[in-house]
């Protein structure tokens, strides 16, 4: 039996991340020896986003709420990596990985180009932190003002916008300059 056939049998013929049954292919979860245990079956949408052919679509990855509980180590490892990229600290706090699975998951994360962002007091901010806005900020294109004293929880650090954090204010995901924030 081929690896793809074994994975189709294991997954029931659906993507092991999102549950789609269209354009399924084998994806090795690096570092991998190419075995069934270190591979998963994914759809073309998941594969394109994992291989960074397209930006991560946060709404598509809501499926990780379910797949992170898979009994298949390769699925859990990939879910951990994706949740880390998405800055979903709320789910990272509850995902369960054995020690060897966590090492495998962390080995695939890029840390050499990690962005360092500091708040107005010089404190380093990390994904998942909470910050407080220090002054009223007009939010361009959203039609509201982010008020002074507002706490922004579960921030993420975007790699593409230097000196900024990403968070939700009034239910809208926005970028905020770190110089107008302090760690809560």
C-alpha positions as CSV (number, residue, x, y, z in Angstrom):
1,X,0.0,0.0,0.0
2,X,1.4,3.5,-0.9
3,X,1.8,6.3,1.6
4,X,-1.1,8.2,0.1
5,X,-3.4,5.2,0.3
6,X,-2.3,4.6,4.0
7,X,-3.0,8.3,4.8
8,X,-6.4,8.2,3.0
9,X,-7.3,5.2,5.1
10,X,-6.1,6.8,8.3
11,X,-8.0,10.1,7.6
12,X,-11.1,8.7,6.0
13,X,-10.3,10.4,2.7
14,X,-10.3,14.0,4.0
15,X,-7.7,16.7,4.7
16,X,-6.4,16.0,8.2
17,X,-6.4,19.7,9.0
18,X,-9.6,21.2,7.6
19,X,-11.7,18.2,6.6
20,X,-11.9,19.1,2.8
21,X,-12.0,16.2,0.4
22,X,-10.7,18.1,-2.7
23,X,-7.3,17.8,-4.3
24,X,-5.7,15.8,-1.5
25,X,-1.9,15.3,-1.5
26,X,0.7,14.0,0.9
27,X,2.7,16.5,3.0
28,X,5.8,15.5,4.9
29,X,6.0,17.4,8.2
30,X,9.7,18.4,8.4
31,X,12.1,17.2,9.5
32,X,10.7,14.0,8.1
33,X,11.9,10.5,7.1
34,X,9.1,10.3,4.6
35,X,7.1,7.8,6.6
36,X,3.4,7.7,7.2
37,X,3.9,8.7,10.8
38,X,5.7,11.9,9.7
39,X,3.3,12.8,6.9
40,X,-0.3,14.0,6.7
41,X,-3.0,14.3,4.0
42,X,-3.8,17.9,3.1
43,X,-6.0,19.7,0.6
44,X,-4.6,22.2,-1.9
45,X,-5.8,25.2,0.1
46,X,-4.0,24.1,3.2
47,X,-0.9,23.1,1.3
48,X,-0.6,26.5,-0.5
49,X,-0.9,28.4,2.8
50,X,1.6,26.0,4.6
51,X,4.1,26.3,1.8
52,X,3.5,30.1,1.8
53,X,2.3,30.3,-1.8
54,X,-0.5,32.4,-0.3
55,X,-1.0,34.4,2.9
56,X,-2.4,32.6,5.9
57,X,-6.2,33.0,5.9
58,X,-7.1,33.3,9.6
59,X,-10.8,32.2,9.0
60,X,-9.7,29.1,7.1
61,X,-7.5,28.0,10.0
62,X,-10.4,28.0,12.5
63,X,-10.3,24.3,11.6
64,X,-7.3,24.0,13.9
65,X,-9.7,24.2,16.9
66,X,-10.5,20.6,16.0
67,X,-7.4,19.2,14.3
68,X,-5.1,20.2,17.2
69,X,-6.7,17.4,19.2
70,X,-5.9,14.8,16.6
71,X,-4.3,11.6,17.9
72,X,-1.8,11.7,15.0
73,X,1.4,13.4,16.1
74,X,2.2,14.9,12.7
75,X,-1.2,16.6,12.6
76,X,-0.7,18.1,16.1
77,X,2.8,19.2,15.2
78,X,1.6,21.1,12.1
79,X,-1.3,22.5,14.0
80,X,1.1,23.9,16.7
81,X,3.3,25.5,14.0
82,X,0.3,27.1,12.3
83,X,-1.2,28.4,15.5
84,X,2.2,29.9,16.4
85,X,2.4,31.6,13.0
86,X,-1.2,32.9,13.5
87,X,-0.3,34.2,17.0
88,X,-3.2,32.2,18.5
89,X,-1.8,32.1,22.0
90,X,-5.3,31.1,23.4
91,X,-5.1,27.8,21.5
92,X,-1.4,27.3,22.1
93,X,-2.0,27.5,25.8
94,X,-4.3,24.5,25.7
95,X,-2.8,22.2,23.0
96,X,-1.3,19.1,24.4
97,X,1.9,17.8,22.9
98,X,4.2,15.1,24.3
99,X,7.8,16.2,25.0
100,X,9.1,14.7,21.7
101,X,6.2,16.1,19.7
102,X,6.9,19.6,21.1
103,X,10.6,19.4,20.2
104,X,9.6,18.3,16.7
105,X,7.1,21.1,16.4
106,X,9.5,23.7,17.6
107,X,12.3,22.5,15.4
108,X,10.2,23.5,12.3
109,X,9.6,27.1,13.5
110,X,11.9,29.9,12.1
111,X,13.5,31.8,15.0
112,X,16.5,33.3,13.3
113,X,14.4,36.1,11.7
114,X,12.2,36.7,14.8
115,X,11.2,40.4,15.1
116,X,11.9,42.2,18.3
117,X,9.3,44.9,19.2
118,X,9.6,47.1,22.3
119,X,6.9,49.2,24.0
120,X,7.2,52.9,25.0
121,X,9.0,51.8,28.2
122,X,11.5,49.6,26.3
123,X,9.9,46.3,27.4
124,X,10.1,43.6,24.8
125,X,6.6,42.5,23.5
126,X,5.9,38.9,22.6
127,X,2.9,37.3,20.8
128,X,0.1,36.6,23.3
129,X,1.0,39.6,25.5
130,X,-1.6,42.3,26.6
131,X,-0.8,46.0,26.1
132,X,-2.5,49.2,27.1
133,X,-2.9,52.1,24.6
134,X,-1.2,55.3,26.0
135,X,-3.0,57.9,23.9
136,X,-6.0,58.2,21.7
137,X,-5.2,56.9,18.2
138,X,-7.2,57.5,15.0
139,X,-7.6,54.2,13.2
140,X,-7.4,54.9,9.5
141,X,-10.1,53.3,7.4
142,X,-12.0,51.9,10.3
143,X,-13.8,55.1,11.3
144,X,-13.1,55.0,15.1
145,X,-10.6,56.1,17.6
146,X,-8.7,53.6,19.8
147,X,-9.1,55.2,23.2
148,X,-6.3,55.8,25.7
149,X,-6.4,53.1,28.4
150,X,-7.8,50.4,26.2
151,X,-6.3,47.0,26.8
152,X,-5.5,45.0,23.7
153,X,-5.2,41.3,24.6
154,X,-3.4,38.4,22.8
155,X,-1.3,40.5,20.5
156,X,0.7,39.2,17.6
157,X,4.0,40.5,16.2
158,X,3.8,40.9,12.4
159,X,7.2,40.2,10.7
160,X,6.4,42.5,7.8
161,X,5.6,45.7,9.7
162,X,8.5,46.9,11.8
163,X,7.8,48.5,15.2
164,X,4.1,47.5,15.2
165,X,1.9,44.9,16.9
166,X,-1.4,43.5,15.6
167,X,-4.4,43.2,17.9
168,X,-8.2,43.6,18.1
169,X,-9.7,46.9,19.2
170,X,-13.5,47.2,19.1
171,X,-13.6,43.8,17.3
172,X,-11.4,45.0,14.5
173,X,-8.0,43.6,13.8
174,X,-5.6,46.6,13.5
175,X,-1.9,47.4,13.6
176,X,-0.7,49.7,16.4
177,X,2.7,51.4,16.7
178,X,4.5,50.0,19.7
179,X,5.7,53.4,20.8
180,X,2.1,54.3,21.8
181,X,1.7,51.1,23.9
182,X,2.9,49.7,27.2
183,X,2.9,46.1,28.3
184,X,-0.1,45.4,30.6
